[in-house]
Amino acid sequence: MKVAILGEKKIVLAFKSLGVSVFGVDKEKDFNLAVTEIENSNYSILFVTENIVEKYKNKIEQFYKESLPAILIIPGTNNNQGIGKESLKKTIERALGADIGL
């Protein structure tokens, strides 16, 4: 199972030592190169920081339409926006067919 993380460089570099493929983004060019690599690889799970989700929402939503990779949103450098919690809630509702009250 291949796992990747997409987010701000200063946050995601720490994940490299865990064997996770790291895609650090500082500019739109970095994001576009990362997305191309992710689309051409067989990642099962993609962690994305909240800041990247906010900034590139349209492209990230396209990933949600695919069965893989599974997208998990994690907090970024700014204050927690609650996007990750809402995303997890929707994923659980979709999987279980019911709201479990997160």
Jmol script that loads the backbone (N, CA, C; Angstrom):
load data "model"
ATOM      1  N   MET A   1       0.855  -1.172   0.000  1.00  0.00           N
ATOM      2  CA  MET A   1       0.000   0.000   0.000  1.00  0.00           C
ATOM      3  C   MET A   1       0.895   1.228   0.000  1.00  0.00           C
ATOM      4  N   LYS A   2       0.691   2.104  -0.979  1.00  0.00           N
ATOM      5  CA  LYS A   2       1.473   3.329  -1.085  1.00  0.00           C
ATOM      6  C   LYS A   2       0.718   4.475  -0.431  1.00  0.00           C
ATOM      7  N   VAL A   3       1.453   5.249   0.358  1.00  0.00           N
ATOM      8  CA  VAL A   3       0.880   6.381   1.087  1.00  0.00           C
ATOM      9  C   VAL A   3       1.669   7.626   0.733  1.00  0.00           C
ATOM     10  N   ALA A   4       0.952   8.742   0.552  1.00  0.00           N
ATOM     11  CA  ALA A   4       1.599  10.019   0.247  1.00  0.00           C
ATOM     12  C   ALA A   4       0.981  11.118   1.093  1.00  0.00           C
ATOM     13  N   ILE A   5       1.736  12.199   1.226  1.00  0.00           N
ATOM     14  CA  ILE A   5       1.230  13.383   1.904  1.00  0.00           C
ATOM     15  C   ILE A   5       1.516  14.592   1.030  1.00  0.00           C
ATOM     16  N   LEU A   6       0.522  15.458   0.928  1.00  0.00           N
ATOM     17  CA  LEU A   6       0.591  16.671   0.119  1.00  0.00           C
ATOM     18  C   LEU A   6       0.311  17.851   1.033  1.00  0.00           C
ATOM     19  N   GLY A   7       1.270  18.752   1.142  1.00  0.00           N
ATOM     20  CA  GLY A   7       1.070  19.895   2.030  1.00  0.00           C
ATOM     21  C   GLY A   7       2.239  20.856   1.982  1.00  0.00           C
ATOM     22  N   GLU A   8       2.234  21.801   2.896  1.00  0.00           N
ATOM     23  CA  GLU A   8       3.298  22.784   2.974  1.00  0.00           C
ATOM     24  C   GLU A   8       4.615  22.078   3.276  1.00  0.00           C
ATOM     25  N   LYS A   9       5.679  22.508   2.582  1.00  0.00           N
ATOM     26  CA  LYS A   9       6.969  21.837   2.721  1.00  0.00           C
ATOM     27  C   LYS A   9       7.422  21.740   4.165  1.00  0.00           C
ATOM     28  N   LYS A  10       7.258  22.805   4.925  1.00  0.00           N
ATOM     29  CA  LYS A  10       7.774  22.804   6.295  1.00  0.00           C
ATOM     30  C   LYS A  10       7.044  21.824   7.203  1.00  0.00           C
ATOM     31  N   ILE A  11       5.862  21.368   6.812  1.00  0.00           N
ATOM     32  CA  ILE A  11       5.116  20.394   7.610  1.00  0.00           C
ATOM     33  C   ILE A  11       5.379  18.968   7.132  1.00  0.00           C
ATOM     34  N   VAL A  12       5.304  18.745   5.843  1.00  0.00           N
ATOM     35  CA  VAL A  12       5.310  17.377   5.320  1.00  0.00           C
ATOM     36  C   VAL A  12       6.679  16.713   5.281  1.00  0.00           C
ATOM     37  N   LEU A  13       7.758  17.473   5.324  1.00  0.00           N
ATOM     38  CA  LEU A  13       9.092  16.863   5.254  1.00  0.00           C
ATOM     39  C   LEU A  13       9.345  15.906   6.418  1.00  0.00           C
ATOM     40  N   ALA A  14       8.739  16.147   7.544  1.00  0.00           N
ATOM     41  CA  ALA A  14       8.908  15.268   8.701  1.00  0.00           C
ATOM     42  C   ALA A  14       8.376  13.856   8.438  1.00  0.00           C
ATOM     43  N   PHE A  15       7.435  13.725   7.523  1.00  0.00           N
ATOM     44  CA  PHE A  15       6.831  12.427   7.219  1.00  0.00           C
ATOM     45  C   PHE A  15       7.741  11.548   6.357  1.00  0.00           C
ATOM     46  N   LYS A  16       8.741  12.136   5.751  1.00  0.00           N
ATOM     47  CA  LYS A  16       9.629  11.384   4.864  1.00  0.00           C
ATOM     48  C   LYS A  16      10.322  10.247   5.609  1.00  0.00           C
ATOM     49  N   SER A  17      10.677  10.473   6.869  1.00  0.00           N
ATOM     50  CA  SER A  17      11.369   9.442   7.647  1.00  0.00           C
ATOM     51  C   SER A  17      10.462   8.258   7.978  1.00  0.00           C
ATOM     52  N   LEU A  18       9.145   8.422   7.766  1.00  0.00           N
ATOM     53  CA  LEU A  18       8.185   7.349   8.023  1.00  0.00           C
ATOM     54  C   LEU A  18       7.929   6.479   6.794  1.00  0.00           C
ATOM     55  N   GLY A  19       8.615   6.778   5.701  1.00  0.00           N
ATOM     56  CA  GLY A  19       8.444   5.998   4.487  1.00  0.00           C
ATOM     57  C   GLY A  19       7.270   6.440   3.632  1.00  0.00           C
ATOM     58  N   VAL A  20       6.759   7.619   3.919  1.00  0.00           N
ATOM     59  CA  VAL A  20       5.637   8.177   3.173  1.00  0.00           C
ATOM     60  C   VAL A  20       6.191   9.015   2.029  1.00  0.00           C
ATOM     61  N   SER A  21       5.584   8.937   0.850  1.00  0.00           N
ATOM     62  CA  SER A  21       5.980   9.805  -0.250  1.00  0.00           C
ATOM     63  C   SER A  21       5.532  11.225   0.080  1.00  0.00           C
ATOM     64  N   VAL A  22       6.448  12.164  -0.001  1.00  0.00           N
ATOM     65  CA  VAL A  22       6.197  13.533   0.434  1.00  0.00           C
ATOM     66  C   VAL A  22       6.143  14.465  -0.766  1.00  0.00           C
ATOM     67  N   PHE A  23       5.076  15.270  -0.819  1.00  0.00           N
ATOM     68  CA  PHE A  23       4.921  16.280  -1.855  1.00  0.00           C
ATOM     69  C   PHE A  23       4.755  17.633  -1.177  1.00  0.00           C
ATOM     70  N   GLY A  24       5.877  18.369  -1.086  1.00  0.00           N
ATOM     71  CA  GLY A  24       5.857  19.686  -0.463  1.00  0.00           C
ATOM     72  C   GLY A  24       5.444  20.749  -1.464  1.00  0.00           C
ATOM     73  N   VAL A  25       4.551  21.628  -1.033  1.00  0.00           N
ATOM     74  CA  VAL A  25       3.998  22.648  -1.921  1.00  0.00           C
ATOM     75  C   VAL A  25       4.223  24.041  -1.324  1.00  0.00           C
ATOM     76  N   ASP A  26       4.925  24.884  -2.085  1.00  0.00           N
ATOM     77  CA  ASP A  26       5.062  26.292  -1.716  1.00  0.00           C
ATOM     78  C   ASP A  26       4.410  27.191  -2.760  1.00  0.00           C
ATOM     79  N   LYS A  27       4.350  26.698  -3.988  1.00  0.00           N
ATOM     80  CA  LYS A  27       3.806  27.476  -5.105  1.00  0.00           C
ATOM     81  C   LYS A  27       2.852  26.612  -5.912  1.00  0.00           C
ATOM     82  N   GLU A  28       2.073  27.249  -6.760  1.00  0.00           N
ATOM     83  CA  GLU A  28       1.133  26.510  -7.603  1.00  0.00           C
ATOM     84  C   GLU A  28       1.869  25.526  -8.512  1.00  0.00           C
ATOM     85  N   LYS A  29       3.043  25.899  -8.962  1.00  0.00           N
ATOM     86  CA  LYS A  29       3.843  24.997  -9.804  1.00  0.00           C
ATOM     87  C   LYS A  29       4.156  23.704  -9.050  1.00  0.00           C
ATOM     88  N   ASP A  30       4.532  23.830  -7.765  1.00  0.00           N
ATOM     89  CA  ASP A  30       4.796  22.645  -6.938  1.00  0.00           C
ATOM     90  C   ASP A  30       3.554  21.769  -6.849  1.00  0.00           C
ATOM     91  N   PHE A  31       2.407  22.412  -6.654  1.00  0.00           N
ATOM     92  CA  PHE A  31       1.146  21.675  -6.538  1.00  0.00           C
ATOM     93  C   PHE A  31       0.847  20.919  -7.821  1.00  0.00           C
ATOM     94  N   ASN A  32       0.974  21.587  -8.960  1.00  0.00           N
ATOM     95  CA  ASN A  32       0.673  20.947 -10.247  1.00  0.00           C
ATOM     96  C   ASN A  32       1.599  19.759 -10.521  1.00  0.00           C
ATOM     97  N   LEU A  33       2.880  19.897 -10.203  1.00  0.00           N
ATOM     98  CA  LEU A  33       3.817  18.785 -10.386  1.00  0.00           C
ATOM     99  C   LEU A  33       3.460  17.622  -9.462  1.00  0.00           C
ATOM    100  N   ALA A  34       3.108  17.937  -8.226  1.00  0.00           N
ATOM    101  CA  ALA A  34       2.734  16.894  -7.262  1.00  0.00           C
ATOM    102  C   ALA A  34       1.488  16.150  -7.715  1.00  0.00           C
ATOM    103  N   VAL A  35       0.493  16.884  -8.172  1.00  0.00           N
ATOM    104  CA  VAL A  35      -0.763  16.262  -8.616  1.00  0.00           C
ATOM    105  C   VAL A  35      -0.511  15.335  -9.797  1.00  0.00           C
ATOM    106  N   THR A  36       0.325  15.756 -10.729  1.00  0.00           N
ATOM    107  CA  THR A  36       0.654  14.908 -11.876  1.00  0.00           C
ATOM    108  C   THR A  36       1.301  13.611 -11.409  1.00  0.00           C
ATOM    109  N   GLU A  37       2.243  13.697 -10.486  1.00  0.00           N
ATOM    110  CA  GLU A  37       2.909  12.503  -9.950  1.00  0.00           C
ATOM    111  C   GLU A  37       1.917  11.611  -9.207  1.00  0.00           C
ATOM    112  N   ILE A  38       1.056  12.204  -8.410  1.00  0.00           N
ATOM    113  CA  ILE A  38       0.073  11.427  -7.643  1.00  0.00           C
ATOM    114  C   ILE A  38      -0.893  10.714  -8.578  1.00  0.00           C
ATOM    115  N   GLU A  39      -1.342  11.415  -9.610  1.00  0.00           N
ATOM    116  CA  GLU A  39      -2.285  10.824 -10.564  1.00  0.00           C
ATOM    117  C   GLU A  39      -1.656   9.665 -11.334  1.00  0.00           C
ATOM    118  N   ASN A  40      -0.351   9.725 -11.558  1.00  0.00           N
ATOM    119  CA  ASN A  40       0.328   8.694 -12.341  1.00  0.00           C
ATOM    120  C   ASN A  40       0.874   7.554 -11.493  1.00  0.00           C
ATOM    121  N   SER A  41       0.633   7.606 -10.199  1.00  0.00           N
ATOM    122  CA  SER A  41       1.110   6.564  -9.285  1.00  0.00           C
ATOM    123  C   SER A  41      -0.080   5.858  -8.666  1.00  0.00           C
ATOM    124  N   ASN A  42       0.189   4.762  -8.011  1.00  0.00           N
ATOM    125  CA  ASN A  42      -0.884   3.967  -7.414  1.00  0.00           C
ATOM    126  C   ASN A  42      -0.931   4.149  -5.907  1.00  0.00           C
ATOM    127  N   TYR A  43      -1.241   5.350  -5.464  1.00  0.00           N
ATOM    128  CA  TYR A  43      -1.340   5.610  -4.032  1.00  0.00           C
ATOM    129  C   TYR A  43      -2.696   5.145  -3.519  1.00  0.00           C
ATOM    130  N   SER A  44      -2.671   4.513  -2.361  1.00  0.00           N
ATOM    131  CA  SER A  44      -3.908   4.070  -1.721  1.00  0.00           C
ATOM    132  C   SER A  44      -4.471   5.156  -0.816  1.00  0.00           C
ATOM    133  N   ILE A  45      -3.573   5.876  -0.154  1.00  0.00           N
ATOM    134  CA  ILE A  45      -3.983   6.910   0.785  1.00  0.00           C
ATOM    135  C   ILE A  45      -3.202   8.186   0.491  1.00  0.00           C
ATOM    136  N   LEU A  46      -3.908   9.305   0.498  1.00  0.00           N
ATOM    137  CA  LEU A  46      -3.282  10.612   0.316  1.00  0.00           C
ATOM    138  C   LEU A  46      -3.719  11.511   1.461  1.00  0.00           C
ATOM    139  N   PHE A  47      -2.760  11.900   2.299  1.00  0.00           N
ATOM    140  CA  PHE A  47      -3.016  12.891   3.329  1.00  0.00           C
ATOM    141  C   PHE A  47      -2.798  14.263   2.716  1.00  0.00           C
ATOM    142  N   VAL A  48      -3.699  15.200   2.994  1.00  0.00           N
ATOM    143  CA  VAL A  48      -3.590  16.557   2.468  1.00  0.00           C
ATOM    144  C   VAL A  48      -3.827  17.527   3.617  1.00  0.00           C
ATOM    145  N   THR A  49      -2.975  18.548   3.727  1.00  0.00           N
ATOM    146  CA  THR A  49      -3.165  19.528   4.787  1.00  0.00           C
ATOM    147  C   THR A  49      -4.351  20.439   4.467  1.00  0.00           C
ATOM    148  N   GLU A  50      -4.997  20.946   5.517  1.00  0.00           N
ATOM    149  CA  GLU A  50      -6.172  21.802   5.350  1.00  0.00           C
ATOM    150  C   GLU A  50      -5.875  23.015   4.478  1.00  0.00           C
ATOM    151  N   ASN A  51      -4.699  23.598   4.644  1.00  0.00           N
ATOM    152  CA  ASN A  51      -4.353  24.790   3.864  1.00  0.00           C
ATOM    153  C   ASN A  51      -4.327  24.501   2.364  1.00  0.00           C
ATOM    154  N   ILE A  52      -3.813  23.358   1.997  1.00  0.00           N
ATOM    155  CA  ILE A  52      -3.760  22.971   0.584  1.00  0.00           C
ATOM    156  C   ILE A  52      -5.173  22.699   0.067  1.00  0.00           C
ATOM    157  N   VAL A  53      -5.990  22.076   0.883  1.00  0.00           N
ATOM    158  CA  VAL A  53      -7.381  21.821   0.477  1.00  0.00           C
ATOM    159  C   VAL A  53      -8.090  23.138   0.213  1.00  0.00           C
ATOM    160  N   GLU A  54      -7.906  24.115   1.089  1.00  0.00           N
ATOM    161  CA  GLU A  54      -8.551  25.419   0.901  1.00  0.00           C
ATOM    162  C   GLU A  54      -8.053  26.108  -0.362  1.00  0.00           C
ATOM    163  N   LYS A  55      -6.757  26.073  -0.568  1.00  0.00           N
ATOM    164  CA  LYS A  55      -6.156  26.798  -1.689  1.00  0.00           C
ATOM    165  C   LYS A  55      -6.457  26.157  -3.047  1.00  0.00           C
ATOM    166  N   TYR A  56      -6.516  24.831  -3.089  1.00  0.00           N
ATOM    167  CA  TYR A  56      -6.696  24.101  -4.351  1.00  0.00           C
ATOM    168  C   TYR A  56      -7.930  23.202  -4.292  1.00  0.00           C
ATOM    169  N   LYS A  57      -8.986  23.734  -3.760  1.00  0.00           N
ATOM    170  CA  LYS A  57     -10.203  22.969  -3.483  1.00  0.00           C
ATOM    171  C   LYS A  57     -10.744  22.219  -4.708  1.00  0.00           C
ATOM    172  N   ASN A  58     -10.798  22.869  -5.858  1.00  0.00           N
ATOM    173  CA  ASN A  58     -11.375  22.240  -7.053  1.00  0.00           C
ATOM    174  C   ASN A  58     -10.618  20.975  -7.452  1.00  0.00           C
ATOM    175  N   LYS A  59      -9.301  21.035  -7.438  1.00  0.00           N
ATOM    176  CA  LYS A  59      -8.506  19.870  -7.835  1.00  0.00           C
ATOM    177  C   LYS A  59      -8.610  18.764  -6.795  1.00  0.00           C
ATOM    178  N   ILE A  60      -8.597  19.127  -5.516  1.00  0.00           N
ATOM    179  CA  ILE A  60      -8.706  18.126  -4.454  1.00  0.00           C
ATOM    180  C   ILE A  60     -10.063  17.426  -4.542  1.00  0.00           C
ATOM    181  N   GLU A  61     -11.116  18.172  -4.859  1.00  0.00           N
ATOM    182  CA  GLU A  61     -12.442  17.562  -4.999  1.00  0.00           C
ATOM    183  C   GLU A  61     -12.477  16.544  -6.130  1.00  0.00           C
ATOM    184  N   GLN A  62     -11.663  16.732  -7.159  1.00  0.00           N
ATOM    185  CA  GLN A  62     -11.591  15.750  -8.240  1.00  0.00           C
ATOM    186  C   GLN A  62     -11.040  14.419  -7.727  1.00  0.00           C
ATOM    187  N   PHE A  63     -10.083  14.487  -6.797  1.00  0.00           N
ATOM    188  CA  PHE A  63      -9.556  13.264  -6.196  1.00  0.00           C
ATOM    189  C   PHE A  63     -10.650  12.510  -5.449  1.00  0.00           C
ATOM    190  N   TYR A  64     -11.564  13.243  -4.802  1.00  0.00           N
ATOM    191  CA  TYR A  64     -12.644  12.602  -4.057  1.00  0.00           C
ATOM    192  C   TYR A  64     -13.544  11.767  -4.964  1.00  0.00           C
ATOM    193  N   LYS A  65     -13.640  12.127  -6.224  1.00  0.00           N
ATOM    194  CA  LYS A  65     -14.507  11.413  -7.154  1.00  0.00           C
ATOM    195  C   LYS A  65     -13.915  10.066  -7.562  1.00  0.00           C
ATOM    196  N   GLU A  66     -12.617   9.899  -7.360  1.00  0.00           N
ATOM    197  CA  GLU A  66     -11.945   8.644  -7.685  1.00  0.00           C
ATOM    198  C   GLU A  66     -12.043   7.699  -6.490  1.00  0.00           C
ATOM    199  N   SER A  67     -11.995   6.416  -6.759  1.00  0.00           N
ATOM    200  CA  SER A  67     -12.046   5.460  -5.653  1.00  0.00           C
ATOM    201  C   SER A  67     -10.723   5.446  -4.884  1.00  0.00           C
ATOM    202  N   LEU A  68      -9.629   5.668  -5.555  1.00  0.00           N
ATOM    203  CA  LEU A  68      -8.319   5.773  -4.914  1.00  0.00           C
ATOM    204  C   LEU A  68      -7.576   6.950  -5.505  1.00  0.00           C
ATOM    205  N   PRO A  69      -6.783   7.615  -4.758  1.00  0.00           N
ATOM    206  CA  PRO A  69      -6.463   7.356  -3.368  1.00  0.00           C
ATOM    207  C   PRO A  69      -7.557   7.855  -2.429  1.00  0.00           C
ATOM    208  N   ALA A  70      -7.628   7.241  -1.260  1.00  0.00           N
ATOM    209  CA  ALA A  70      -8.506   7.756  -0.216  1.00  0.00           C
ATOM    210  C   ALA A  70      -7.865   9.040   0.302  1.00  0.00           C
ATOM    211  N   ILE A  71      -8.654  10.090   0.437  1.00  0.00           N
ATOM    212  CA  ILE A  71      -8.156  11.390   0.871  1.00  0.00           C
ATOM    213  C   ILE A  71      -8.457  11.582   2.348  1.00  0.00           C
ATOM    214  N   LEU A  72      -7.417  11.897   3.106  1.00  0.00           N
ATOM    215  CA  LEU A  72      -7.581  12.216   4.521  1.00  0.00           C
ATOM    216  C   LEU A  72      -6.975  13.590   4.759  1.00  0.00           C
ATOM    217  N   ILE A  73      -7.761  14.503   5.307  1.00  0.00           N
ATOM    218  CA  ILE A  73      -7.318  15.870   5.520  1.00  0.00           C
ATOM    219  C   ILE A  73      -6.778  16.008   6.940  1.00  0.00           C
ATOM    220  N   ILE A  74      -5.595  16.630   7.040  1.00  0.00           N
ATOM    221  CA  ILE A  74      -4.956  16.829   8.333  1.00  0.00           C
ATOM    222  C   ILE A  74      -4.728  18.325   8.560  1.00  0.00           C
ATOM    223  N   PRO A  75      -4.572  18.746   9.813  1.00  0.00           N
ATOM    224  CA  PRO A  75      -4.326  20.176  10.088  1.00  0.00           C
ATOM    225  C   PRO A  75      -3.055  20.658   9.422  1.00  0.00           C
ATOM    226  N   GLY A  76      -3.043  21.938   9.067  1.00  0.00           N
ATOM    227  CA  GLY A  76      -1.874  22.550   8.448  1.00  0.00           C
ATOM    228  C   GLY A  76      -1.180  23.494   9.403  1.00  0.00           C
ATOM    229  N   THR A  77      -0.491  24.489   8.850  1.00  0.00           N
ATOM    230  CA  THR A  77       0.260  25.431   9.676  1.00  0.00           C
ATOM    231  C   THR A  77      -0.630  26.468  10.341  1.00  0.00           C
ATOM    232  N   ASN A  78      -1.744  26.788   9.735  1.00  0.00           N
ATOM    233  CA  ASN A  78      -2.668  27.757  10.331  1.00  0.00           C
ATOM    234  C   ASN A  78      -3.541  27.070  11.368  1.00  0.00           C
ATOM    235  N   ASN A  79      -4.368  27.847  12.025  1.00  0.00           N
ATOM    236  CA  ASN A  79      -5.299  27.263  12.988  1.00  0.00           C
ATOM    237  C   ASN A  79      -6.162  26.219  12.312  1.00  0.00           C
ATOM    238  N   ASN A  80      -6.526  25.215  13.067  1.00  0.00           N
ATOM    239  CA  ASN A  80      -7.374  24.150  12.563  1.00  0.00           C
ATOM    240  C   ASN A  80      -8.693  24.736  12.076  1.00  0.00           C
ATOM    241  N   GLN A  81      -9.019  24.517  10.820  1.00  0.00           N
ATOM    242  CA  GLN A  81     -10.223  25.067  10.214  1.00  0.00           C
ATOM    243  C   GLN A  81     -11.433  24.156  10.356  1.00  0.00           C
ATOM    244  N   GLY A  82     -11.240  22.938  10.823  1.00  0.00           N
ATOM    245  CA  GLY A  82     -12.333  21.991  10.954  1.00  0.00           C
ATOM    246  C   GLY A  82     -12.647  21.247   9.664  1.00  0.00           C
ATOM    247  N   ILE A  83     -11.892  21.508   8.627  1.00  0.00           N
ATOM    248  CA  ILE A  83     -12.135  20.866   7.335  1.00  0.00           C
ATOM    249  C   ILE A  83     -11.891  19.362   7.447  1.00  0.00           C
ATOM    250  N   GLY A  84     -10.820  18.979   8.146  1.00  0.00           N
ATOM    251  CA  GLY A  84     -10.490  17.567   8.304  1.00  0.00           C
ATOM    252  C   GLY A  84     -11.589  16.811   9.021  1.00  0.00           C
ATOM    253  N   LYS A  85     -12.121  17.392  10.082  1.00  0.00           N
ATOM    254  CA  LYS A  85     -13.185  16.740  10.838  1.00  0.00           C
ATOM    255  C   LYS A  85     -14.435  16.581   9.989  1.00  0.00           C
ATOM    256  N   GLU A  86     -14.791  17.605   9.249  1.00  0.00           N
ATOM    257  CA  GLU A  86     -15.976  17.543   8.388  1.00  0.00           C
ATOM    258  C   GLU A  86     -15.791  16.508   7.284  1.00  0.00           C
ATOM    259  N   SER A  87     -14.597  16.449   6.719  1.00  0.00           N
ATOM    260  CA  SER A  87     -14.301  15.475   5.677  1.00  0.00           C
ATOM    261  C   SER A  87     -14.398  14.047   6.209  1.00  0.00           C
ATOM    262  N   LEU A  88     -13.830  13.829   7.390  1.00  0.00           N
ATOM    263  CA  LEU A  88     -13.896  12.501   8.002  1.00  0.00           C
ATOM    264  C   LEU A  88     -15.342  12.110   8.278  1.00  0.00           C
ATOM    265  N   LYS A  89     -16.126  13.045   8.751  1.00  0.00           N
ATOM    266  CA  LYS A  89     -17.540  12.790   9.027  1.00  0.00           C
ATOM    267  C   LYS A  89     -18.265  12.341   7.753  1.00  0.00           C
ATOM    268  N   LYS A  90     -18.025  13.055   6.656  1.00  0.00           N
ATOM    269  CA  LYS A  90     -18.666  12.700   5.384  1.00  0.00           C
ATOM    270  C   LYS A  90     -18.215  11.326   4.893  1.00  0.00           C
ATOM    271  N   THR A  91     -16.938  11.024   5.080  1.00  0.00           N
ATOM    272  CA  THR A  91     -16.423   9.726   4.651  1.00  0.00           C
ATOM    273  C   THR A  91     -17.064   8.592   5.437  1.00  0.00           C
ATOM    274  N   ILE A  92     -17.189   8.774   6.740  1.00  0.00           N
ATOM    275  CA  ILE A  92     -17.813   7.754   7.585  1.00  0.00           C
ATOM    276  C   ILE A  92     -19.291   7.599   7.234  1.00  0.00           C
ATOM    277  N   GLU A  93     -19.978   8.719   7.021  1.00  0.00           N
ATOM    278  CA  GLU A  93     -21.398   8.656   6.638  1.00  0.00           C
ATOM    279  C   GLU A  93     -21.569   7.902   5.328  1.00  0.00           C
ATOM    280  N   ARG A  94     -20.676   8.162   4.379  1.00  0.00           N
ATOM    281  CA  ARG A  94     -20.755   7.485   3.083  1.00  0.00           C
ATOM    282  C   ARG A  94     -20.516   5.991   3.244  1.00  0.00           C
ATOM    283  N   ALA A  95     -19.538   5.620   4.093  1.00  0.00           N
ATOM    284  CA  ALA A  95     -19.211   4.221   4.282  1.00  0.00           C
ATOM    285  C   ALA A  95     -20.296   3.463   5.052  1.00  0.00           C
ATOM    286  N   LEU A  96     -20.856   4.102   6.074  1.00  0.00           N
ATOM    287  CA  LEU A  96     -21.843   3.434   6.931  1.00  0.00           C
ATOM    288  C   LEU A  96     -23.289   3.681   6.506  1.00  0.00           C
ATOM    289  N   GLY A  97     -23.489   4.734   5.736  1.00  0.00           N
ATOM    290  CA  GLY A  97     -24.843   5.079   5.344  1.00  0.00           C
ATOM    291  C   GLY A  97     -25.638   5.766   6.437  1.00  0.00           C
ATOM    292  N   ALA A  98     -24.930   6.271   7.468  1.00  0.00           N
ATOM    293  CA  ALA A  98     -25.609   6.939   8.576  1.00  0.00           C
ATOM    294  C   ALA A  98     -24.669   7.927   9.247  1.00  0.00           C
ATOM    295  N   ASP A  99     -25.251   8.959   9.857  1.00  0.00           N
ATOM    296  CA  ASP A  99     -24.491   9.937  10.625  1.00  0.00           C
ATOM    297  C   ASP A  99     -24.246   9.373  12.021  1.00  0.00           C
ATOM    298  N   ILE A 100     -22.986   9.305  12.440  1.00  0.00           N
ATOM    299  CA  ILE A 100     -22.681   8.747  13.755  1.00  0.00           C
ATOM    300  C   ILE A 100     -22.438   9.829  14.803  1.00  0.00           C
ATOM    301  N   GLY A 101     -22.672  11.092  14.451  1.00  0.00           N
ATOM    302  CA  GLY A 101     -22.618  12.188  15.408  1.00  0.00           C
ATOM    303  C   GLY A 101     -21.210  12.645  15.782  1.00  0.00           C
ATOM    304  N   LEU A 102     -20.290  12.708  14.840  1.00  0.00           N
ATOM    305  CA  LEU A 102     -18.949  13.211  15.141  1.00  0.00           C
ATOM    306  C   LEU A 102     -18.990  14.682  15.415  1.00  0.00           C
TER     307      LEU A 102
END
end "model"
wireframe off; spacefill off
backbone 0.3
color backbone group
